[in-house]
Amino acid sequence: GHSFSPRIHGFFGDYSYDLFEVAPEKLDDFMKNGDFDALNVTIPYKKAVIPYCTTLSKQAAEIGSVNTIRRLPDGTYYGDNTDYYGFVYAIKQSGADLTGKKCVVFGDGGAAPTVRTALRDMGAGEIVTVSRRGENNFSNLNRHYDAQILVNATPVGTYPDTGVAVTSLAPFTKLEAAF
């Protein structure tokens, strides 16, 4: 319901772009009998749709998450993870050089595997995930104040709370870029 996709696709494309709210128990029927050429997939289905895809892109297979599905001419599905390409594009557009850099990824939810895969593929050095729980968490964040690259893969700071940050950038004395 929060998606701007119908408006965006309506502006750029000459085709119908509809939103489908699918209950978990209806996913199998939707994937087997749905009338669509392609889909954008969001949580909680990014992993659940994988078994329906006959073919996955290299990125989707590595990440274990699909957000775009295309019906092929033979009726089977090709799954991809376009979040990967979008994140790589943002890094390249920023001019940041990740080669050998220590990167901290805030959050370990749906976006984090995509971010970690992209960072690795772009030559990052140490990649640390900081979340609410686990070995690296916000109570011991000081262990990573030497990070050069930070990535917020949490919902913190998204609309409507755009003025909120996951942490202060001030202690990160070697920081070169934050995404």
C-alpha positions as CSV (number, residue, x, y, z in Angstrom):
1,G,0.0,0.0,0.0
2,H,3.0,2.4,0.5
3,S,4.3,1.7,-3.0
4,F,4.8,4.5,-5.5
5,S,5.4,1.9,-8.3
6,P,2.1,2.3,-10.1
7,R,2.7,6.1,-10.5
8,I,6.3,5.6,-11.5
9,H,5.6,2.9,-14.1
10,G,2.6,4.9,-15.3
11,F,4.8,7.8,-16.0
12,F,7.6,5.9,-17.7
13,G,5.8,3.0,-19.3
14,D,2.9,2.3,-21.5
15,Y,1.5,-0.7,-19.7
16,S,-0.6,-1.6,-16.7
17,Y,1.1,-1.8,-13.3
18,D,-1.1,-3.2,-10.6
19,L,-0.5,-3.9,-6.9
20,F,-1.4,-7.4,-5.6
21,E,-1.9,-8.0,-1.9
22,V,-1.5,-11.7,-1.5
23,A,-2.1,-13.6,1.7
24,P,0.6,-16.1,2.5
25,E,-1.8,-19.0,2.2
26,K,-2.7,-17.8,-1.4
27,L,0.9,-17.4,-2.6
28,D,1.0,-20.9,-4.3
29,D,-2.2,-20.3,-6.2
30,F,-1.1,-16.8,-7.2
31,M,2.2,-17.9,-8.5
32,K,0.8,-20.9,-10.4
33,N,-2.3,-19.2,-11.8
34,G,-1.6,-15.4,-11.7
35,D,-2.2,-13.4,-14.8
36,F,1.0,-11.3,-15.1
37,D,4.0,-10.9,-17.3
38,A,6.3,-9.8,-14.6
39,L,6.3,-9.0,-10.9
40,N,8.1,-6.9,-8.4
41,V,8.2,-8.8,-5.1
42,T,8.4,-7.3,-1.6
43,I,8.6,-8.6,1.9
44,P,7.6,-11.1,3.2
45,Y,7.9,-13.0,-0.2
46,K,11.4,-12.3,-1.4
47,K,12.6,-15.8,-0.3
48,A,9.2,-17.5,-0.6
49,V,9.0,-17.0,-4.4
50,I,12.4,-18.6,-5.1
51,P,11.0,-22.2,-5.5
52,Y,8.6,-20.9,-8.3
53,C,11.6,-19.6,-10.3
54,T,13.1,-22.1,-12.8
55,T,16.1,-19.8,-13.3
56,L,17.7,-17.2,-11.0
57,S,20.2,-14.5,-11.8
58,K,23.7,-15.0,-10.3
59,Q,22.9,-12.2,-7.8
60,A,19.5,-13.6,-6.7
61,A,21.0,-17.1,-6.2
62,E,23.9,-15.7,-4.1
63,I,21.8,-13.4,-2.1
64,G,18.9,-15.9,-1.6
65,S,16.4,-13.2,-2.3
66,V,14.2,-12.3,-5.4
67,N,12.5,-9.0,-5.9
68,T,11.8,-9.2,-9.6
69,I,10.2,-12.0,-11.6
70,R,9.7,-12.3,-15.3
71,R,7.6,-14.8,-17.0
72,L,9.6,-16.4,-19.9
73,P,8.0,-17.4,-23.2
74,D,7.8,-21.0,-22.1
75,G,5.8,-20.0,-19.1
76,T,8.5,-20.5,-16.5
77,Y,9.8,-17.8,-14.2
78,Y,13.2,-16.0,-14.1
79,G,14.0,-14.4,-10.7
80,D,16.4,-11.6,-10.2
81,N,17.4,-9.2,-7.4
82,T,17.4,-5.7,-8.9
83,D,18.1,-4.1,-5.5
84,Y,21.6,-5.4,-6.1
85,Y,22.0,-3.4,-9.3
86,G,20.4,-0.3,-7.7
87,F,22.8,-0.4,-4.7
88,V,25.9,-0.9,-6.9
89,Y,24.7,2.0,-9.1
90,A,24.4,4.3,-6.1
91,I,27.9,3.4,-4.9
92,K,29.4,4.0,-8.3
93,Q,27.5,7.3,-8.7
94,S,28.8,8.5,-5.4
95,G,32.4,7.9,-6.5
96,A,33.2,6.0,-3.4
97,D,36.1,3.5,-3.7
98,L,35.3,0.4,-1.6
99,T,38.5,-1.5,-2.4
100,G,39.9,-3.0,0.8
101,K,37.7,-0.7,3.0
102,K,36.1,-1.7,6.3
103,C,32.4,-1.5,5.8
104,V,29.7,-1.6,8.5
105,V,26.2,-2.6,7.5
106,F,23.5,-1.5,10.0
107,G,20.7,-4.0,10.1
108,D,20.4,-7.7,9.3
109,G,17.0,-7.8,7.7
110,G,15.8,-8.1,4.1
111,A,18.1,-5.6,2.5
112,A,21.3,-6.6,4.3
113,P,22.2,-9.7,2.3
114,T,21.9,-7.7,-0.9
115,V,24.1,-4.9,0.5
116,R,26.7,-7.4,1.8
117,T,26.9,-9.2,-1.6
118,A,27.3,-5.9,-3.5
119,L,30.0,-4.7,-1.1
120,R,31.9,-7.9,-1.5
121,D,31.6,-7.9,-5.3
122,M,32.8,-4.3,-5.3
123,G,36.0,-5.3,-3.5
124,A,35.3,-4.2,0.1
125,G,37.6,-5.5,2.8
126,E,36.1,-6.4,6.1
127,I,32.3,-6.3,6.1
128,V,30.6,-6.2,9.5
129,T,26.9,-6.4,10.2
130,V,25.7,-4.5,13.2
131,S,22.2,-5.3,14.5
132,R,20.1,-5.2,17.6
133,R,21.3,-8.6,18.6
134,G,24.3,-10.8,17.9
135,E,28.1,-10.4,18.2
136,N,28.2,-7.0,16.7
137,N,25.4,-4.8,18.1
138,F,24.7,-1.2,19.0
139,S,26.0,-1.7,22.5
140,N,29.5,-2.5,21.3
141,L,29.4,-0.3,18.2
142,N,32.6,1.5,19.4
143,R,34.6,-1.6,18.2
144,H,33.8,-0.4,14.7
145,Y,34.4,3.3,14.8
146,D,37.4,2.7,12.4
147,A,34.9,1.9,9.6
148,Q,35.4,3.8,6.3
149,I,32.1,3.0,4.8
150,L,28.6,2.8,6.5
151,V,25.4,1.5,5.1
152,N,22.0,1.8,6.7
153,A,20.1,-1.3,5.7
154,T,17.4,-0.7,8.4
155,P,14.0,1.1,8.0
156,V,15.3,3.8,10.3
157,G,15.2,7.2,8.5
158,T,12.6,6.2,6.0
159,Y,9.4,8.1,5.4
160,P,7.7,9.5,7.4
161,D,10.6,9.6,10.0
162,T,13.2,11.0,7.6
163,G,15.0,13.0,10.2
164,V,15.9,10.0,12.3
165,A,19.4,8.3,12.1
166,V,20.5,4.9,13.2
167,T,23.5,6.4,15.0
168,S,25.7,9.5,15.0
169,L,28.4,9.6,12.3
170,A,30.7,11.7,14.6
171,P,32.6,8.9,16.2
172,F,33.5,7.3,12.9
173,T,36.8,9.2,12.5
174,K,37.9,7.4,9.3
175,L,34.5,7.6,7.6
176,E,34.7,8.2,3.8
177,A,31.1,7.6,2.8
178,A,27.7,6.7,4.3
179,F,24.7,5.2,2.4
